[in-house]
């Protein structure tokens, strides 16, 4: 009897030890994935559906065992929706922690300063990890920046964040405006800032370009900004050729060669620096500027000075064989 009892106890010890090893391997031990894998947990998804996706991705050995151990040893909390990265050899316990408390993978979409809304629309539609449809957003309503999003997020939600960021930035800059700014409203600020944005790529020049256009507005002069001629033709996309004389003469609400004052709307989505430049332009009497041929511009107060600068620019282009 003693021998039998000892044999039973030994058998139970062996079985218990084997079970402990099994649990240890499948729950706390190294997982089967040899490299990081990504798993998508759909909104409203269950732990069971997540486990099936984990097994398919090679992150766990068995859906059944994962669920059994998760319910036995894991916290009684819901899993999150989103796309998660599972590290190589992550244990079942580590995977459950990621699904319950981890941060979903963040993707980025970038809107450069001066990008027109039609191209923002194209960029959002090109993001395959976004869902749903949007209309072309209002010009000037988006703050250029990089925005994070999760896989499966609606395009409309990302666009809403972009527009909210512009409203917030504009409100903050408007509070800091100089009383002498020619912009009489936030909308006028965006319109003029969009022109400044398109006229120079140098951050250091924005206050001077803003000063030139502000001075012209005060004097009732035509702004004569080439980007305002192009906008009604292409909606902000590159023209790809020289502007025609007929286009310079066109009266359409945007062309600042044909009409004095600001155009009827923005011609791009300006960045915060251009907005600030319009509301706090440089203190300068300059009324003209032309490309320097070295990446920037040369500014002038009189037409005679400007014409001389234009001739210097032409001479540089001829020397380079561009004319």
C-alpha angles and dihedrals in degrees: 000000000000090000091050092048091050090049091051091048091049091049091050090049091051092047091046092048091049091050091049091051090048093050092043092052097044099040111022100018129085115296125233098250111111093192135022114284132193124227127191117216108196121222107274091016120152130228087251094056090046090051091053089052090048092052092047090051090050096244094121133028099223134017091205095052093044091054093045094051094040091057092043101043107013129089115269095244134125120254122241127244119241144074113302133190114224112203121232113278093006112169123236090254091052092048093052090050090053093049093048102039109008125112114246118243111275121219124197133224117186128207110195120215111275097020110148119233094250089062092045086054090051092047095051091047090051091059102098092191091064124081138209133030134282137187122237103281122237112276112260094016097107127077110221109239142107114283127196123219139171125242110269095023116140117258088226090062093052091046090050090056091050091052094044089053090054093049091050095046093046092049091051094048092044090059090056096048122133112245090234095059113126090221106100096184140019089257092055087049092057092046094053093039090055089057092048089049093053095044099058136027092193115095091206091059099051096089090050094047088048089051092053094051093042090053091049092051090051092051094045091243124149111260092221094199113167095211090062089058092051098045100074089047099051105009087240101316117126113282094215094209142048120290113261124231090241089056092051088055097044116119107211108133094264105059107100091188090063099040135032123236130031123331119253094260146359119291097206143357105278124209125239093260092059091048090052091047092056092049093044108025124179116275098250137129091216116139102173141043137178134183113278094211089238100082099280140060139264117225128211138184099204131047090237091057091047094051090051090052090049091054090051089052092051090049091054091050092049090050089054092048093247094123 
